[in-house]
Amino acid sequence: MNQGKGFWESLPLFPERASTLASEVDTLYFFTVAVAIFFSLLVAALVLYFAVRYRRRHPNEVGQPEKTITWLEITWSVIPFLILMVMFVWGAKVFFIAFRPPSNAVEYYVVGKQWMWKFQHPQGKREINDLHVPVGQPIKLTMTSEDVIHSFFVPAFRIKADVLPGRYTTAWFEATKAGAYHIFCAEYCGTEHSRMGGTIHVMEPRDYEAWLEQDAPTDERLLSGEELFAKYVCNTCHYPDSSARAPILYGIFGEQAELADGSRVLVDENYLRESILNPTAKIVAGYQALMPTYQGQVGEEELIQLIAYIKGLEPAGGGEQTASGGSTAQETAP
């Protein structure tokens, strides 16, 4: 047994537990395996017992009709049903925990690309194939792909989520101990799929703050969301004025937007993305479809910057401007 590790973690089949979710997933997994083993052995033992107990003892022996025992039929139907219901409820609980980030989670952005993982910290710092995070802090990952379907898998954290082109998916974790934990792509994504890996470096909070203060990489600086907002002249229509030609964006994130067809839609990351790339898909009530598409002009990392900027726009004057509602860049006319 490895020093400092539990029995299950010391076995080659079971990766280290390094997140708050890991124990929840493992406990459920071991319970279902134990139930499966128990009933497999029980059925096998009964098959052998009945084969011997009710074997044909001489050539002229004729079988006897079986009597129906109602209570026995009910028993072996109800017991498996109750066990399966326990698994279902337990599994649903773990599912909701795994896919509902806590309110205090810090959002990081992830872009998958053949064959690398690109990360962006809330402070704007970027990494490729390495992600540094503090221990004990819930981390929400908002992920998308630049090309094909990938799958972000960290065995030590027991998290895995598909990373899809054209939309955002999320996953979250809270690391419980410092260390380096491998990232895999769990979806075959091309000829060099096996090379698409990375490492999550979990650090003590003080060490993480010191790492953030280090000099940024020497690669070309990515424009901030505010700079991109001005570069693509979104501010010529989406300005904080009720007479604007497009919906006001201040305080819009997380609200319901009323569309021209009478339906309503939640303004989230996927809606903002669609509104930038395909502005005629969902037209906000009271506005015309004036905005051109930015498909092919805005890269995934720029989209992340723009969406993060829009999410951070607070309503002016205590929030009275939120009422005009609507899409992000739905109907801009630069």
N, C-alpha and C positions, 0 to 999 in steps of 0.2 A: 504494500500500500504506500502511495506517495505521501511524503511528509506534508501535514497541514490540509489534507484533502479527506473527504468522507469516503465511505466504502464505494458508493455508486460512482463518484467522480473519479476514483482511482482506476475504474475499469475502462478499457480502451473504447468501448461503445458509447460511453456517456461523457459528453464534454463538461467542462467546468461550469459551475453555476456562478454567474457574476452579475445578476440583475434581480430586481424584486420580483419579476415575473417568472424567473426560472424555476423557483421552488413550486409555484402554483402549477405550472405546466407539468413538471416532473411528477408531482404527487398524483395528479389526474392520470398521467400516462401509466405509472406503476400500478395504480388501482385497476385500470382497464386490463392491463396485461395479467395481473393476478387473477382477476375474474375469468379471463379467457383460459388461463392455464388450469384453474380449478375445474371449470366445467368440461374442458377437454379431457382431463384425467378422469373426471367422474363418468363421462359418457363412455370413454374407452374401458373403464373398469366394469361398468354395467353391461357393456357388450360382451365382454369376456365371461362375466358371471352368468348372464342369461344363456350364452352359448353352451355353457357347461350344465347349468341347472335345468334347462329345458331341452337338452339334446334328445335325439331319438335313440331309445335304448334297444329296440329290436325291430326287425323289418316290418312286422305287422302292426306296430303301434300307430294309432290314429290320433291326431291332435284334437284337443277339446276346445269348444267355443269359449272365448274370453268374456268374462262379465265386466260390464262397464261400472267403474267405481267413480262416481261423480266428484266426490271430494278430492280424489287423487288427480283427476283431470284439471280441476280448478286450481289445485295447488301448483302443479308444474306449469300452469299458464300464468298465474298471478306473480309467482316469485321472480321469473325472468323479466316480466313486465316492470315490476318495482325496481329491480336492479338497473334495467335500461333507463328508467325515468330518473334514477339517481345520477347516472352517467350524463343524461341529457341536461338536467338542471345544472349540474356541476360544470359540464362543458360550456354551457351558455354563460355561466358566471365568469369563467376564465376568458371566454371570447370577448365579453363586454369589457373586462379589465384590459385585455390586450389591445383593443381597438378604440378605447376612449382615453386619450391623453389627459392627465390631470390638469387643472386650471393653471397651476404654477409651472407648467412645462415650458422650457425655452425652445424656440423654433429654430431649427437648422434646415438648410436647403440642400438637397442631393440631386445631382444630375447624372444619370447613367449614360455612357457612350462607349461604343466599341473601341477599346476594351479598357475602360477606366471608370472610376467613381470620382466625381467632382463635388466637393463640399464647400458650403459657405456658412460662416458663423454669423450670428446676429450682429456682431460688430463690423461685419464686412470682410473679414479675413477669409481667404480661400485656401483650400488644400486639394491635392489630387492623391487619391488612394490612401490617404491618412486622415483620420479625424481625431482631434484632441477634444476631450470633454472632461468636465469635473465630476468627481465621484459624488454620489448622493443628490444629484440634480436631475429631475425628470427632463428628458430630451425628446422633443417632438421632431420627427423627420418628415419634411414635405418633399416628395420625390417625383421626378418625371424622367423621361428618356428622350434623348436627341435622335434616336434611330429605331431600334427594335425593342422588343419586350425583354427586360432583364428582371431579376428577382434579388432583392437585398436580403441576405441571410447572415445572421450572426448567431452561431450555435450557442455560444456562452451566454447570450442574452435571451435565447429561445424566441427570437423574433424573425419573421420572414414575411416579406410583402412584395408583390409584383410591382415593377416599375415600368409604367406604360407610356409610350409616345402619345402626345396629344391630350394628356390629362394628368392630374395630380393625385397621388395616393399618399397615405400617411402611415407611419409606424412610430412607436415610442418605446423608450426604455429608461430605466434608472439604474445606473451601475452601482454596485454595492462594494466593490473593492478595486483598488488601483491595479493596473496591469495593461497588457497589450492583447487584444482579442481580434481574431481573424474575421474578415468579411469575405463571404463567398457570393458569387452570382449563381443562383439555384435554377436558372432558366437558360437552356442552351441558346446562345445568342450569336453564334458564328464560329468560324474556324479556330479562333484563339480564345474561345470561351473560358478555357481552363486558366488563362492568364488574368482574367478579370477578377482580381481580388484586392484586398486592402487590409488596413489595420485600424482599429479603434483604440486610441491610447487614452486610458482612463487615468486621470491625474488628481492629486489632492487639490482642493480649491485654490490654495495659495500658489502651488506650482502652475496651475492652469492660468491664473492671472499673470504670473511672470512670463509664461509662454506667450500670452496674447500681446504683451508689451514688446516682444522681440520684433525685429525688423521684418516687414512683410517680404514675401518672395519678390524676385526681380522681374517677374513676368509683367506683361502689359496690364496697366490698371484698368479695371472694369468701372465704367461710369456708374455713379450712384443712381438710385431710382429718381431722385429729383432732377439730376442732370439729364437722364434719359427722357423724362417727362417734358423737359424743355427742348431737347434735341429733336424729338418727334413732334414738336409743337402741339402736344396735347393741351397745353395751358392756354391756347388761343380760344378754346371752346369750353373746356372744363375748368372754369375759374369760379371762385365763390361769389357768384352774382345770380340772383334769381332770374335774370333775363338772359342767361347764357343759352347758347344754341344746343347745349348738350346737358345731360343730367349732372348735378353737382356731386362731386366725389367725396366731399368732406363728411366723414361719419357714416359712409354708405356701407362699409364692410360689416357683414353679419346681419344686415337688415333685409327685409323682403321688398323686392322691386315689382311694381305693377307693370305688366307688359301690355302692348297694344291690343293683343287678342283677349284681354281680360284676365289672363292667368297671372300668377305670381311666382317669383323665383327667388331663392336665397342667394344673396350676393356673397359667394365664397371664392376660393382660389380658382376653381374650375370655371366658374361663371366669368370671372375677370379675364381669365386666359382666353376663353371663347370670344368674349366681347372685343378683345384686341385683335385676334386673328381672323375672326368671322363676325364682323359687327352687325350684319343683317340677320343673324340667326335668331336673336331675341331683341326686338325693338321695344324700348320703354314707352309706355303710354304718354302721349303728348309731345313726342319728338319724331322727327323724320329720319329716314335712313340716309344720312349725309356722310357718315364717316367711311373713309377708304380702309381696305384691309391692310394689315401689316404682316400678313403671311409671307414668309421668306425674307422679311426685312429685319425682324427682331429675333435674335437667337434665344435659346432656352434660358441662358444665364441672365440676359437682359430682361426677359419676361419675369423672372424671379425678382429682379431688382424693382421693376415697375410695380408688380403686385405688392411687394413688401412696402413700397412707398405709399401706395393707395390705401393699404391696410392701416398705415400709421397716420392718415389724415384725420385729424380730430375736427368735429363740427365747430365752426366759429360761433361766437356769441352764445355759448352754453347749449348749442345743439339745435337752434331753431332752423338751421338749413337742412337738416337731415330729412325733413318732410318731403322735399321735392323728389327724393328717391331716384332709383333707376340704375341703369347699367354703368359700367366703367367708361370705356371709350366707345360707347355704342354709336353715337351719332355725331362725332366730331367732324368738322369740315376745315381741315388745316389749309 
